[in-house]
Amino acid sequence: MAGEPTEPVPLVDEGLGNSAYLLDLGDGRALAVDPPRDLRALRAAADRRGLRVAYAADTHLHADFLSAARQLSYEDGATVLAAAAGRRQFDHHGLADGDEIGLGGLTLRALATPGHTDEHLCYLILDGTAPVGVFTGGSLIVGSAARTDLLGPDRADELAHAQYASVRRLATLPDATAVWPTHGAGSFCSTAAGARRTTTIGTEKATNPLLAAPDADTFTALLRAGLGSYPAYFDRLAEVNRRGPELDTRPPVLAALDAGQVRKLLAYGAVLVDVRPTADVAAGHIPGAVAIALRPSFATWLGWVVDPGVPIVVVRNPDQDPGGILWPALNVGYDTVVGELAGGVPAWTAAGGHVATTPLVRPEEVTGTVLDVRQDSEYAEGHLPGAVHIELGDLPDRASDVEDAPTVVMCGHGERAMTAATLLRRAGHSQVAVMVGSYLEHDG
């Protein structure tokens, strides 16, 4: 492949803030790197190019999504490449530092880069002896490095020191070497901001503040200062990825359930997840439902506020794609979606079911207690005076901290606030409204 451009196709999940990659090996075969369980984008990209996935490589045991490497082995006969140190419990080609795999005209070389996780590998792509690019996973990312506290706060500093050594090792590659990270802006594994998803070693050496850190302690302080909370499901998925996610033998289906069936499921502990837009939920939702608007971050909030072991019944509008609900849920390990309320809220009311309404208020109309459910970093940048602050992800365990009095819930635009309002209602709060629009816009 000498003389030909070697550039993978990035497959960006805007909701999770991650990128998978599809690299054309030039002979009808492809390498997939960090593929998610939802393979729709990867399949489309491969089909357009007439490619078969021959290799599926994971840079680390992902905490924020389930890997499709095992699925690609099952469906395509792909060889799974992963760190031997990860002790995965399914067939794979275990790699250690310096191991190489021939990819036709290219070579993949494994680089041990612990920090984000213990067993983390980067994959350097060589054309002959010349470095072309490096898949950096959760090591060196655009403008930053991925978080090091996923294995617990007691190991965060140790792993940050390891991350320091890893990114400095990567910085010794030629400046022109492309950097293809998995985590990026929008990922809770990342502290990076901005829109760029890929970079080069030279650009990072010139602009990444962590690469300018003079020593490991300074690096650790800078990295950890940017870390916020992360979704609850992160604590579960790495082990699922080690064991190997369940194989998907058929496309997921959102089974139709009538109102009577839904009532029975709710009586046995199921939870309704209402994915409709905020205004629709406000106009009328089934009491006890958790509202999580269907948008790019849907899976993140599902995984943060809904128990993974509880059967889920979906409430949606007819124009909301079932696949856009099911696949993001499967990406984060939610296999318990048992169906949807056929006909939605109109069918519920036609069967004699009651609905609850939630007032929507503009910033200038806010009175009483204000509950701000944004992330700590957002709150620190500016908030309404006197607002109570509880991150949305903490609210399922802290609803009792909110007095059952007239309360207006706010976030950035209203979606998270509506999730919070329904969580409060489930906890027994009866006087809840949602602020729509930004108070910052109102204040000018």
C-alpha positions as CSV (number, residue, x, y, z in Angstrom):
1,M,0.0,0.0,0.0
2,A,3.1,2.2,-0.2
3,G,2.2,5.6,-1.7
4,E,-1.5,5.2,-1.1
5,P,-3.3,7.2,1.6
6,T,-4.2,5.2,4.7
7,E,-7.1,6.9,6.4
8,P,-9.7,5.0,8.4
9,V,-13.4,5.9,8.2
10,P,-14.5,7.3,11.6
11,L,-17.9,6.2,12.8
12,V,-18.9,8.7,15.4
13,D,-21.5,8.1,18.1
14,E,-22.4,11.7,19.0
15,G,-24.4,10.5,22.0
16,L,-21.6,8.6,23.7
17,G,-18.9,10.9,22.3
18,N,-17.0,8.0,20.8
19,S,-15.5,7.0,17.5
20,A,-15.1,3.5,16.0
21,Y,-13.0,3.1,12.9
22,L,-13.1,1.1,9.7
23,L,-9.7,0.7,8.0
24,D,-9.7,-0.5,4.4
25,L,-6.8,-3.0,4.0
26,G,-6.8,-2.7,0.3
27,D,-7.8,-6.3,-0.6
28,G,-11.5,-6.3,0.2
29,R,-10.8,-6.8,3.9
30,A,-11.1,-4.3,6.7
31,L,-10.0,-3.7,10.3
32,A,-12.6,-2.5,12.7
33,V,-11.3,-0.7,15.8
34,D,-13.4,-0.3,19.0
35,P,-16.7,-1.3,17.3
36,P,-19.8,-0.8,19.4
37,R,-22.6,-3.4,19.7
38,D,-24.7,-1.2,17.4
39,L,-23.1,-2.1,14.1
40,R,-25.5,-0.3,11.8
41,A,-23.1,2.5,10.9
42,L,-20.1,0.2,10.5
43,R,-22.1,-2.2,8.3
44,A,-23.3,0.6,6.1
45,A,-19.7,1.9,5.7
46,A,-18.3,-1.5,4.9
47,D,-21.1,-2.3,2.5
48,R,-20.6,0.9,0.6
49,R,-17.0,0.0,0.1
50,G,-17.5,-3.7,-0.5
51,L,-15.5,-4.7,2.5
52,R,-15.6,-7.7,4.9
53,V,-14.4,-7.1,8.4
54,A,-11.4,-9.5,8.8
55,Y,-10.1,-8.0,12.1
56,A,-11.8,-6.5,15.1
57,A,-9.5,-4.7,17.5
58,D,-10.4,-3.4,21.0
59,T,-8.0,-0.9,22.5
60,H,-9.2,-1.7,26.0
61,L,-12.0,-3.1,28.1
62,H,-14.6,-0.4,27.5
63,A,-16.7,0.9,30.4
64,D,-19.0,3.1,28.3
65,F,-20.3,0.7,25.7
66,L,-20.4,-2.9,24.8
67,S,-17.9,-4.0,22.2
68,A,-19.0,-5.8,19.0
69,A,-15.7,-7.5,18.5
70,R,-17.1,-10.9,19.5
71,Q,-20.2,-10.3,17.3
72,L,-18.0,-9.6,14.3
73,S,-16.1,-12.8,15.0
74,Y,-19.4,-14.7,15.0
75,E,-20.9,-13.0,11.9
76,D,-17.9,-12.3,9.7
77,G,-15.3,-14.7,11.1
78,A,-13.2,-11.7,12.1
79,T,-10.1,-12.3,14.2
80,V,-10.4,-10.4,17.5
81,L,-7.3,-8.5,18.5
82,A,-7.0,-7.4,22.1
83,A,-4.6,-7.2,25.0
84,A,-3.7,-10.6,26.4
85,A,-3.6,-8.9,29.8
86,G,-7.3,-8.3,29.5
87,R,-8.0,-12.0,30.1
88,R,-11.1,-12.0,27.9
89,Q,-13.2,-15.1,28.2
90,F,-13.9,-15.7,24.5
91,D,-11.7,-16.5,21.5
92,H,-9.3,-13.7,20.6
93,H,-5.7,-13.2,19.6
94,G,-4.0,-11.8,22.7
95,L,-1.4,-9.2,22.1
96,A,1.4,-7.8,24.3
97,D,3.6,-4.7,23.9
98,G,5.5,-4.8,20.6
99,D,3.5,-7.7,19.0
100,E,2.8,-7.2,15.3
101,I,0.1,-8.5,13.0
102,G,0.4,-8.4,9.2
103,L,-2.6,-6.8,7.5
104,G,-1.6,-7.3,3.9
105,G,0.4,-4.3,2.9
106,L,0.2,-2.8,6.4
107,T,1.4,-3.9,9.8
108,L,-0.4,-3.4,13.1
109,R,1.9,-3.0,16.1
110,A,0.6,-3.2,19.7
111,L,1.8,-0.5,22.1
112,A,1.2,-1.0,25.8
113,T,-0.3,2.2,27.1
114,P,-1.8,1.7,30.6
115,G,-3.5,4.5,32.3
116,H,-7.2,4.7,31.2
117,T,-7.2,1.0,32.0
118,D,-4.5,-1.4,33.2
119,E,-4.4,-3.4,30.0
120,H,-4.8,-0.6,27.5
121,L,-3.2,-1.0,24.1
122,C,-2.7,1.5,21.3
123,Y,-2.4,0.1,17.7
124,L,0.3,1.7,15.5
125,I,-0.3,1.2,11.8
126,L,2.9,1.0,9.8
127,D,3.3,1.1,6.0
128,G,6.6,-0.8,5.7
129,T,8.6,0.8,8.5
130,A,6.9,4.2,8.4
131,P,4.2,5.0,11.0
132,V,1.0,6.2,9.4
133,G,-1.4,6.5,12.3
134,V,-2.1,5.2,15.7
135,F,-5.4,4.1,17.2
136,T,-5.1,5.6,20.7
137,G,-8.4,4.5,22.3
138,G,-8.5,6.1,25.7
139,S,-4.9,7.1,25.9
140,L,-3.9,10.3,24.0
141,I,-7.0,12.0,22.7
142,V,-7.6,15.4,21.1
143,G,-6.5,18.0,23.5
144,S,-6.4,15.7,26.5
145,A,-6.1,12.2,27.8
146,A,-8.9,9.9,29.0
147,R,-9.9,9.6,32.6
148,T,-8.0,7.3,35.0
149,D,-10.5,6.9,37.8
150,L,-12.7,4.1,36.4
151,L,-11.1,1.4,38.5
152,G,-11.8,3.4,41.7
153,P,-10.6,6.6,43.4
154,D,-7.9,4.7,45.2
155,R,-6.1,3.8,42.0
156,A,-6.8,7.1,40.1
157,D,-3.4,8.7,40.8
158,E,-1.5,5.5,40.1
159,L,-3.1,5.2,36.8
160,A,-2.7,8.9,36.0
161,H,1.0,8.4,36.5
162,A,0.9,5.5,34.1
163,Q,-1.1,7.6,31.6
164,Y,1.6,10.3,31.8
165,A,4.2,7.7,30.7
166,S,1.9,6.4,28.0
167,V,1.1,9.7,26.3
168,R,4.8,10.7,26.5
169,R,5.7,7.4,24.8
170,L,3.2,8.2,22.0
171,A,4.6,11.7,21.7
172,T,7.9,10.2,20.5
173,L,6.2,9.1,17.3
174,P,6.8,11.3,14.2
175,D,4.9,14.5,14.2
176,A,3.0,13.6,11.0
177,T,1.6,10.4,12.6
178,A,-2.2,10.6,12.6
179,V,-3.9,10.1,16.0
180,W,-7.3,8.2,15.9
181,P,-8.7,8.2,19.4
182,T,-11.9,6.5,20.5
183,H,-13.0,8.9,23.2
184,G,-13.7,12.5,22.3
185,A,-15.9,15.5,23.2
186,G,-19.1,14.4,24.7
187,S,-17.6,11.2,26.2
188,F,-17.7,10.8,29.9
189,C,-14.4,9.1,29.6
190,S,-12.9,12.3,28.2
191,T,-12.3,15.8,29.6
192,A,-11.8,17.1,26.0
193,A,-13.9,19.8,24.5
194,G,-14.3,20.9,20.9
195,A,-15.4,19.3,17.7
196,R,-12.3,17.7,16.4
197,R,-12.2,13.9,16.6
198,T,-8.8,13.2,15.1
199,T,-5.4,14.9,15.3
200,T,-1.7,14.3,14.8
201,I,1.2,13.8,17.1
202,G,2.6,17.1,16.1
203,T,-0.6,19.0,16.8
204,E,-0.9,17.4,20.2
205,K,2.7,18.2,21.1
206,A,2.0,21.8,20.2
207,T,-1.4,22.3,21.8
208,N,-2.3,19.6,24.3
209,P,-1.8,21.0,27.8
210,L,-1.2,17.6,29.3
211,L,1.8,17.0,27.0
212,A,3.3,20.2,28.3
213,A,3.2,19.0,31.9
214,P,6.8,18.9,33.2
215,D,6.3,15.8,35.4
216,A,3.9,13.1,36.4
217,D,2.5,14.9,39.4
218,T,1.6,18.0,37.4
219,F,0.1,15.8,34.7
220,T,-2.0,14.0,37.3
221,A,-3.2,17.2,38.9
222,L,-4.2,18.7,35.5
223,L,-6.0,15.5,34.4
224,R,-7.9,14.9,37.6
225,A,-9.0,18.5,37.9
226,G,-11.0,18.1,34.7
227,L,-12.8,14.9,35.8
228,G,-16.5,15.0,36.7
229,S,-18.9,12.2,37.5
230,Y,-19.6,9.4,35.1
231,P,-22.7,7.2,34.4
232,A,-23.5,4.4,36.8
233,Y,-23.3,1.8,34.1
234,F,-19.6,2.4,33.6
235,D,-19.0,0.3,36.7
236,R,-20.6,-2.8,35.0
237,L,-19.7,-2.9,31.4
238,A,-15.9,-3.5,31.5
239,E,-16.6,-6.9,33.1
240,V,-19.3,-7.7,30.6
241,N,-16.8,-6.9,27.8
242,R,-14.3,-9.2,29.5
243,R,-16.7,-12.1,29.6
244,G,-17.9,-11.2,26.1
245,P,-21.3,-9.6,25.4
246,E,-24.2,-11.8,24.4
247,L,-24.4,-12.5,20.7
248,D,-27.2,-10.8,18.8
249,T,-28.7,-13.6,16.6
250,R,-31.6,-11.5,15.3
251,P,-32.4,-7.8,15.0
252,P,-34.1,-6.4,18.2
253,V,-37.8,-5.8,18.0
254,L,-40.0,-3.5,20.1
255,A,-42.9,-5.8,20.8
256,A,-46.4,-4.2,20.9
257,L,-48.1,-4.4,24.3
258,D,-51.7,-3.3,25.1
259,A,-52.6,-1.3,28.1
260,G,-53.6,-4.3,30.1
261,Q,-50.3,-6.0,29.5
262,V,-48.5,-2.9,30.5
263,R,-50.4,-2.6,33.7
264,K,-49.5,-6.2,34.6
265,L,-45.8,-5.6,33.9
266,L,-45.8,-2.4,36.0
267,A,-47.4,-4.3,38.9
268,Y,-44.5,-6.8,38.7
269,G,-41.9,-4.0,38.9
270,A,-41.4,-2.9,35.3
271,V,-40.6,0.7,34.6
272,L,-42.0,2.9,31.8
273,V,-39.5,4.9,29.9
274,D,-41.1,7.8,28.0
275,V,-38.9,8.8,25.1
276,R,-41.1,11.6,23.7
277,P,-40.1,15.2,23.5
278,T,-40.3,17.3,26.6
279,A,-43.4,19.2,25.5
280,D,-45.3,16.0,24.8
281,V,-44.4,14.6,28.2
282,A,-45.4,17.8,29.9
283,A,-48.9,17.7,28.2
284,G,-49.6,14.2,29.5
285,H,-47.5,11.2,30.7
286,I,-48.3,8.0,32.4
287,P,-47.8,8.4,36.2
288,G,-44.6,6.7,37.3
289,A,-42.9,6.9,33.9
290,V,-39.3,8.1,33.6
291,A,-39.0,10.6,30.8
292,I,-35.7,10.3,28.8
293,A,-36.0,12.2,25.6
294,L,-34.9,10.3,22.5
295,R,-31.8,12.3,21.4
296,P,-28.1,11.5,21.0
297,S,-27.5,11.2,24.8
298,F,-30.5,8.9,25.3
299,A,-28.4,5.9,26.1
300,T,-26.2,7.7,28.6
301,W,-29.2,8.9,30.7
302,L,-30.9,5.5,30.4
303,G,-27.8,3.9,31.8
304,W,-27.5,6.5,34.6
305,V,-31.0,6.6,36.0
306,V,-32.7,3.3,35.3
307,D,-31.9,0.1,37.0
308,P,-30.4,-2.3,34.5
309,G,-32.1,-5.4,35.9
310,V,-35.7,-4.0,35.6
311,P,-38.0,-4.8,32.6
312,I,-38.5,-1.7,30.5
313,V,-41.6,-0.7,28.6
314,V,-41.2,2.1,26.1
315,V,-43.6,4.9,25.4
316,R,-42.9,6.7,22.1
317,N,-44.5,8.7,19.4
318,P,-45.3,7.0,16.1
319,D,-42.5,8.9,14.2
320,Q,-39.8,7.8,16.7
321,D,-37.7,4.9,15.2
322,P,-37.8,1.7,17.4
323,G,-34.2,0.9,16.2
324,G,-33.1,4.3,17.5
325,I,-34.3,3.3,20.9
326,L,-33.3,-0.4,21.1
327,W,-29.8,-0.2,19.6
328,P,-28.6,2.6,21.9
329,A,-30.0,0.7,24.9
330,L,-28.2,-2.5,23.8
331,N,-25.0,-0.5,23.3
332,V,-24.9,0.2,27.1
333,G,-26.0,-3.2,28.2
334,Y,-29.8,-2.8,28.5
335,D,-31.3,-6.0,27.2
336,T,-34.5,-5.7,29.3
337,V,-36.7,-3.7,26.9
338,V,-39.7,-6.0,26.8
339,G,-41.8,-3.9,24.5
340,E,-43.8,-0.7,24.0
341,L,-47.2,0.6,24.8
342,A,-49.0,0.1,21.5
343,G,-50.7,3.3,20.5
344,G,-48.9,5.3,23.1
345,V,-50.5,7.6,25.6
346,P,-53.8,7.9,23.5
347,A,-54.2,4.2,23.8
348,W,-53.6,4.4,27.6
349,T,-56.2,7.0,28.1
350,A,-58.7,5.2,25.8
351,A,-58.3,2.2,28.1
352,G,-59.2,4.3,31.1
353,G,-55.7,5.1,32.2
354,H,-54.9,8.4,33.9
355,V,-52.1,10.8,32.9
356,A,-50.1,13.4,34.8
357,T,-49.2,16.8,33.4
358,T,-46.1,18.9,34.2
359,P,-46.1,22.7,33.9
360,L,-43.5,24.3,31.7
361,V,-42.2,27.7,32.7
362,R,-39.9,30.2,31.2
363,P,-37.0,31.6,33.2
364,E,-38.9,34.9,33.9
365,E,-41.8,32.9,35.4
366,V,-39.8,30.9,37.9
367,T,-40.9,31.0,41.5
368,G,-40.3,28.9,44.6
369,T,-37.4,26.4,44.9
370,V,-35.2,25.9,41.9
371,L,-33.5,22.5,41.4
372,D,-30.5,22.7,39.0
373,V,-29.7,19.2,37.7
374,R,-26.8,20.0,35.4
375,Q,-23.3,18.7,35.9
376,D,-21.0,20.2,38.5
377,S,-18.9,21.9,35.9
378,E,-21.9,23.5,34.3
379,Y,-23.2,24.7,37.6
380,A,-19.8,26.2,38.5
381,E,-19.8,28.2,35.3
382,G,-23.0,30.0,36.3
383,H,-26.3,29.3,38.1
384,L,-29.4,31.0,39.5
385,P,-28.7,32.4,43.0
386,G,-30.2,30.1,45.6
387,A,-30.7,27.2,43.3
388,V,-30.4,23.7,44.9
389,H,-27.9,21.7,43.0
390,I,-28.1,17.9,42.5
391,E,-26.7,16.3,39.4
392,L,-29.3,14.4,37.5
393,G,-27.3,11.2,37.8
394,D,-27.4,11.4,41.6
395,L,-31.1,12.2,41.8
396,P,-32.5,8.6,42.0
397,D,-30.6,8.2,45.3
398,R,-31.2,11.8,46.5
399,A,-34.8,12.6,45.7
400,S,-35.5,12.6,49.4
401,D,-33.1,15.6,49.7
402,V,-35.6,17.7,47.8
403,E,-38.4,19.2,49.9
404,D,-41.9,18.3,48.6
405,A,-42.8,21.9,47.9
406,P,-43.3,23.9,44.7
407,T,-40.1,23.2,42.7
408,V,-38.9,24.2,39.3
409,V,-36.3,21.9,37.8
410,M,-33.8,23.3,35.4
411,C,-31.0,22.1,33.2
412,G,-29.7,23.6,29.9
413,H,-32.8,23.4,27.7
414,G,-35.3,21.2,29.5
415,E,-34.7,17.5,28.6
416,R,-32.7,16.6,31.7
417,A,-35.0,18.7,33.8
418,M,-38.0,16.7,32.6
419,T,-36.2,13.4,33.4
420,A,-35.6,14.9,36.9
421,A,-39.2,16.0,37.3
422,T,-40.5,12.5,36.5
423,L,-37.9,11.0,38.9
424,L,-39.2,13.3,41.6
425,R,-42.8,12.4,40.9
426,R,-41.9,8.7,41.2
427,A,-40.5,9.5,44.6
428,G,-43.7,11.2,45.7
429,H,-43.2,14.8,44.9
430,S,-46.3,16.4,43.6
431,Q,-45.5,20.1,43.0
432,V,-42.9,20.0,40.2
433,A,-42.5,22.2,37.1
434,V,-39.8,22.3,34.4
435,M,-38.0,25.3,33.2
436,V,-37.6,25.5,29.4
437,G,-35.2,27.7,27.7
438,S,-31.9,29.0,29.2
439,Y,-31.8,31.5,32.1
440,L,-28.5,32.6,30.5
441,E,-30.4,33.6,27.4
442,H,-33.0,35.4,29.5
443,D,-30.3,37.3,31.4
444,G,-28.6,38.2,28.1
